[in-house]
């Protein structure tokens, strides 16, 4: 094995191990809160704590990844998360159940979100330093496969741990995996390449915002993706709360719906990889949004858990289709010197509109039928799909991308 392959394999392994522990514990925390409270307010508060800090710090952490040692940033973030999790595990016997423990779980989720926000851009920037340019696609694909497998396995492992053990014992898994991941990463030599002095972070951010606002396709695409994520919340991101209320409040039911959803997303990735979508990727985007809306309405109507799981499976495929089409359209239409900032905003749309949706739909689900919320959001997604299809200028940019490929 060549030296770069060994180094890249060790790096990807270290990140896979830490991602598994983090994902497992995050699922366990969400499910614990869901089953203990069955409250849309607490589930929404937990989701906000898990995403908003990451959303805020991501505007700065990308710059830090260019200015400081990426390896040290990753180790620092993993260590910070592990130490905070260990502290909570040690304090849990002294924290009363109910609001005090729920508040502590919110606090640990904030710390974990900040750590993830620091770690994510650094991890993405390390791979080009370890792998030759002509091998990047291969190793990015390997990285994506590892992440998919981890996200598939983590819910099942979390369900098993929470069914036969305690939340405190489950927290310890993240500490162990962080130690293993940091240990592996410490053995990988990663060169420190400091970027040249650039304008202030504020001026760079402002230039990106101005570009998105002026471009007739990129700005609307970003907003479209944001509103899509917002309307996904009732049928997608509140799925565990829905299942606990309407089908069964056990960890195995929650595990099953998460695993089925991830299988669908993996299937969607395989489908898009083999098919490539429509030549005009706006068609692919509209097709995925239409399917998403119809499936959301269907999941709100059906009474059979088996049928619900089948719809959730296809729902995962549609989610991957929309995300992939949106990413491809942004790559094709954003100026080369704006790609980084536009994908920063793309990520911000996800980590911003998701908690916004939880803030709106979570508490609303305590006073309005969740089935009705799923149906209404599904109808709105269909309306959005029709509006995109009828917008000739927006559709024309997809045709221009198609022409440039042919």
C-alpha positions, 0 to 999 in steps of 0.5 A: 500500500502506498504511503498516501493510501495508508495515511488516508485510510487511517484518517478516514478510519479515525473519523468513522470511529468518532462519527459512529460514537457521536451519532449513536449518542445523539440518537440515544439522547433524542430518543430518550427525550422523545419517549420520556416527554412525548413533547414537541417542545422538548424535541424541538428544543433539543434539535435547535440545540443540536443545529443552531450552534453549528450553524453559527460557528460554521461561518468562522470555523472554515476560516480557522481551518485555513489559518490553523492546524487542521489536525489540532482543530479536529483533535481539539473538537473531539476532545472537547465533546468527549470531556463534556460528555464524560462530565455529564455521565459523571453528574447524571446520578446527581441530576434529578429526572425531568426538567433538570436532566432534560436541561442538562441534555440540551446543554451537552447538545450545544457543546456537541454542536459547537464541536461538530461545527469546528470539526466538519470544515477541517475534516473536509479540508484535510483529505486534499492534503493527504490524497493526490488530486487524481485520487480525490474522487475515489477517496471522497467516495470511500468517505461517503460510503463510511458515513452512510454505513455509520449512519445506518448502523448507529440507530440500530446500535443506539436502539440496542443500547437503550433497550438493554442498558441506560442512557448513562452507559450509552454516553460512555460509548462516545467517550471510548470512540473519541479516545480511539479516533483521536489515538488513530489520528495522532499517528497520521502526519498531516502537513500544516499549510497556512493560507495567505493573509486575506481580507477580514472574515466579515468582508468575505462573508459580505461578498458571498451574501451580495453574490447570492442576492444578485445572481438570479439562480443561485440565490433562489436555489439556496432559498428553495433548498432552505424552504424544502428542508423547513417543510420536511420537518413534519414528515421527516425530522419529527418522524420519531415523535410521530411514530411514538404517538401513533404506532408505538413508544418503544426504542425498537420502533424508533430504531426501525423507522430511522434504519428504514429512512437511512436505507432509503437514502442509501438507495437514493444515492445508488439510484442517482449514481447509476442513473445520473438523473434527468439531463436537465437537473431542474427536472430531477429537483422537481421530480424529487420534490413532487415525490416528497410531497406525495409521500409526505401526504401518504404518510400522514394518511395511512394507518398501517405501520408497515405501509408507513415504513414502505413510504418512509423507505421511498421518502429517503430516496426522494430526499437524496434526489433533491439534495443531490440535484440541488448540490449539482445545480449549485456546482454548475451555476455558482462562479468558481471563486464563489463555490466555497462561500456558496456551499457554506450558505448551502450548509447554512440553509440546512442547519438554519431552516431545520431548527426553524422548522422544529421551532414552528412545527414542534410546539405546533404538533402539541396542539394540532394533529401531526397527521394534518401537519404532514398533509399540509406540508406535503401539499406546500411541497407540491405547490413549490414544485409546480412553481419551480416548473413554471418559472421559465428563467429558473428552468432555463438555467438548468437547460444551460447546464445541460447544454454545457455538458453535451 
